[in-house]
Every structure is written in structure tokens, then in C-alpha cells.
């Protein structure tokens, strides 16, 4: 016989997981913004429409 699976999460653990998920979301948004700045600067320096588009897309994903 197997016992039923217990899927409850304590309030403390839920708060820890919420903080972790927020940190990951902020890190991802920050990375996308930095990536966008670098790509737009490189695209402007090289007159590259593709790099400018990539940089603008990174900004869009970061928001």
C-alpha cells in the first residue's frame, strides 16, 4: 500500500519560494535590459539594423 502524496507547503516555505521567484524575475529583466543596451550600442556603432532590432526586442522582453 502506498500513502497519499502530501502537497501542502508551509507558509514559511511559500514565502521563501516567492522571494526566490521574484529574484529570478528581476535578474532576468535586468539581464535583458543590459543585453538590449549593449546590442543597441553595437548596432548603432556598426549601422546594423539586425543588432538594433535585437536590442529593441531585448528591451521589450525586459519590461
N, C-alpha and C positions, 0 to 999 in steps of 0.2 A: 504494500500500500504506500502511496505517496501522499505527502501532506500538501495542502493547497499553498500556492505561492503567495507570499505576503508582499504587496507592492506599495505599502504605505511609506511615506517619507516624513521624518520628524521635522518640525518647524525649523530647528537649527540647521539641519542638513539642507532644507529647501532654501533658506537664506544664503547658505554657502554657495549652492548651485546658481542661485540668481546673481550673486556677485560675480561669480566666475563667468557666467554668460555675458554679463554687461562688460566685463573687462575684455573678453574676446571680441565683442561687437565694437567697442571703442578702438581696440588695436587694429581691427580690420578696416574701420573707417579711416583711421589715421594713416595706415599704410597706403590705402587707395588715394588719399589726398596728396601724400608725399610723392607717390608714383605719378600722379597727374601733373604736379608741379614740374617734376623732372622731365616728363615726356613733353609737356608744352614748351618748356625752355629749350629742350633739344630740338623739337620740331621747328620752333621759331629760328633757332640758330642755323638749322640745316635747310630751312624753307621746305619742310616736309609736311605735306597735307596729312599723310598717314599718321605721323607721330602726333600732330596736333589733334587729330581725331581720336587717337588712342588716349591722349592726355585728357581730353574733354570727357571721354567715356569713363575714365578713372574717377574724375570729379563726380560724375553722375552716380557712379556706384558708391562713392564715399558718402553721399548725402542720404 
